[in-house]
Each structure stands twice: as structure tokens, then as C-alpha cells.
Amino acid sequence: MRFTKPEQFFIAAGVGLGAAASLAANTGWIAKGGTFPPFVYVLLGLGIVEVAVSLLMRQPPGSLFTFPARILAFALGVGVLILLTGGLA
């Protein structure tokens, strides 16, 4: 499957959000055993990125990225999070 340029940006944003969440978890900004596990922040960040990019490109939110791009962005973000922190929680 080929991804468009905005979808490639979204996938890269997922990887970046996973790295940022692991940095926040490793430095103590996010409690590893807190109410929200670190992967929830990756999911929320992807939602914010999707809405922001959709508004910048003047598209209705939810219509710019395909579902496989969303799944891949989240999976790669959580994968990076697991690699850098050593686990999900």
C-alpha cells in the first residue's frame, strides 16, 4: 500500500510521539503506573495531530488519513515507546 505525503507525515508523527512519551515516562513527567499509561498519550497526541493537520489543509477532520495509516502510526508509536521504556506501563 502506498501512503500519501500527509499520511507519511502522520506516521512519522506517531513515531515522534512514541519517543516523546517514552522520554516523559523515563524522566518522570508521566507516571508509569498512573491513571493513564504512556501509550494513551500517544493515542491522544495522534488525535491532536490529525485535527491540526486537517484544519491546516482545510479538510474535514477524519477524512485526510486512511485507517491503515492511523493503525500503522499508532503501532509504530507504541513500538518505539516499548523499545525505549522497556514496557507499556
ABEGO torsion letter per residue (X at the ends): XBBBAAAAAAAAAAAAAAAAAAAAAAAGABBAABABBAAAAAAAAAAAAAAAAAAAAGBBBGAABBAAAAAAAAAAAAAAAAAAAGEAX
